[in-house]
Amino acid sequence: MNFTDSGYIKTNPADSCTLPRSEKKEMQILQGNDISTFLKSVEGHRHKVLFLTMLFTVMRRGEALGLMWSCIDFAGRTILIDKQLQRERVKGGLLTIVAVKNDKQRRISPPDTVFQLLSEHKRK
C-alpha cells in the first residue's frame, strides 16, 4: 500500500515543532510591612480565616481549600495536609477534592493563633 494513495503522511509535521518550556513561578513570601498591610486588608473579609491560615502555615491555595475538619487535630495541635482542591481539565473545569499522594502528605504544627482562628470559625 502506498501512503499517498491511502491519505496517510510519512512523517508527523508536529515533530519539527519546539515546544516552549513551562516556567515555574517562584513563590512570593510576604515580608515585613507587606504582612502588616495584608493583615489590615483581610480584616472583616469573609475569608479572613482562610487567608490567615494560609499566611501562618504557608499552605498552597489548593491545600488550604482542601482542608476538612477531620484534618485538624485541635488536641495535638497539628494539621494533616492530605487533600487539595483541583480544577479537573477533563471534566470541563469542575472543582474536585483530590487525595494527595502518600509521599506528598505532610503534618504541620502551626502557631496557636491558627488554632484559635479555626476553633472560633468552627464554633460559628
VMD Tcl script that draws the C-alpha trace (Angstrom):
set ca {
  {0.00 0.00 0.00}
  {1.28 3.46 -0.90}
  {1.00 6.12 1.88}
  {-0.02 8.88 -0.53}
  {-2.78 6.74 -2.04}
  {-4.35 5.94 1.35}
  {-4.29 9.51 2.64}
  {-1.56 8.93 5.26}
  {1.54 11.07 5.52}
  {5.02 9.67 6.07}
  {6.07 11.97 8.91}
  {4.37 13.88 11.66}
  {4.72 17.63 10.94}
  {4.45 18.37 14.67}
  {7.76 16.54 15.27}
  {9.66 19.57 13.95}
  {8.00 21.93 16.45}
  {9.84 23.09 19.54}
  {7.50 23.46 22.47}
  {8.04 26.38 24.84}
  {9.40 25.45 28.26}
  {6.94 25.86 31.06}
  {8.18 28.38 33.56}
  {7.57 27.73 37.21}
  {6.83 30.85 39.16}
  {8.79 31.25 42.35}
  {6.58 31.54 45.41}
  {6.49 35.06 46.78}
  {6.51 35.16 50.58}
  {5.32 38.28 52.34}
  {7.94 40.15 54.33}
  {7.85 42.92 56.98}
  {5.48 45.73 56.08}
  {3.74 43.55 53.48}
  {2.45 41.33 56.29}
  {1.03 44.33 58.17}
  {-0.65 45.57 55.01}
  {-2.06 42.11 54.33}
  {-3.42 41.76 57.88}
  {-5.18 45.13 57.59}
  {-6.63 44.28 54.18}
  {-8.22 40.97 55.28}
  {-9.80 42.44 58.44}
  {-13.56 41.97 58.12}
  {-13.26 39.89 54.93}
  {-15.49 36.80 54.85}
  {-12.49 34.58 54.05}
  {-10.25 36.08 56.72}
  {-9.73 32.73 58.49}
  {-8.68 31.07 55.23}
  {-6.25 33.86 54.34}
  {-4.68 33.94 57.81}
  {-4.41 30.14 57.90}
  {-2.57 30.25 54.58}
  {-0.33 33.07 55.82}
  {0.68 31.35 59.07}
  {1.04 27.83 57.63}
  {2.46 28.68 54.18}
  {-0.09 26.30 52.65}
  {-0.76 26.48 48.95}
  {-4.21 27.63 47.85}
  {-5.38 24.15 46.78}
  {-4.15 22.61 50.03}
  {-5.95 25.19 52.17}
  {-9.15 24.82 50.17}
  {-8.96 21.04 50.52}
  {-8.82 21.13 54.33}
  {-11.57 19.36 56.22}
  {-12.31 19.47 59.93}
  {-11.12 15.86 60.16}
  {-7.63 17.04 59.10}
  {-7.33 19.37 62.09}
  {-6.19 17.87 65.38}
  {-7.02 20.56 67.93}
  {-5.76 18.46 70.86}
  {-2.44 17.55 69.21}
  {-2.09 20.99 67.61}
  {-1.38 19.60 64.13}
  {-2.94 19.81 60.68}
  {-2.71 16.94 58.21}
  {-2.47 18.06 54.60}
  {-3.73 15.05 52.68}
  {-6.17 16.57 50.17}
  {-6.32 19.52 47.83}
  {-8.89 21.25 45.69}
  {-8.11 20.96 41.99}
  {-9.76 22.03 38.77}
  {-10.29 18.97 36.59}
  {-9.37 19.79 33.00}
  {-11.04 16.69 31.59}
  {-14.41 17.28 33.21}
  {-14.99 20.79 31.94}
  {-13.30 22.67 34.74}
  {-15.17 21.12 37.66}
  {-13.60 21.61 41.08}
  {-12.90 18.39 42.93}
  {-11.16 17.39 46.14}
  {-8.27 15.08 45.34}
  {-6.25 12.99 47.79}
  {-2.56 13.90 47.89}
  {-0.16 11.04 47.18}
  {1.16 9.41 50.36}
  {4.69 10.71 49.84}
  {3.34 14.27 49.43}
  {1.18 14.24 52.58}
  {2.51 16.19 55.49}
  {1.59 17.08 59.04}
  {2.30 20.64 60.15}
  {2.30 22.30 63.57}
  {1.13 25.88 63.06}
  {1.16 28.51 65.81}
  {-1.63 28.61 68.40}
  {-3.09 31.66 66.61}
  {-4.18 29.40 63.76}
  {-5.96 27.00 66.11}
  {-7.70 29.91 67.84}
  {-8.92 31.21 64.48}
  {-10.04 27.76 63.32}
  {-11.72 26.95 66.63}
  {-13.69 30.20 66.56}
  {-14.59 29.64 62.89}
  {-15.80 26.11 63.62}
  {-17.89 27.37 66.55}
  {-19.64 29.89 64.25}
}
mol new
graphics top color blue
foreach p $ca { graphics top sphere $p radius 0.5 }
foreach p [lrange $ca 0 end-1] q [lrange $ca 1 end] { graphics top cylinder $p $q radius 0.2 }
display resetview
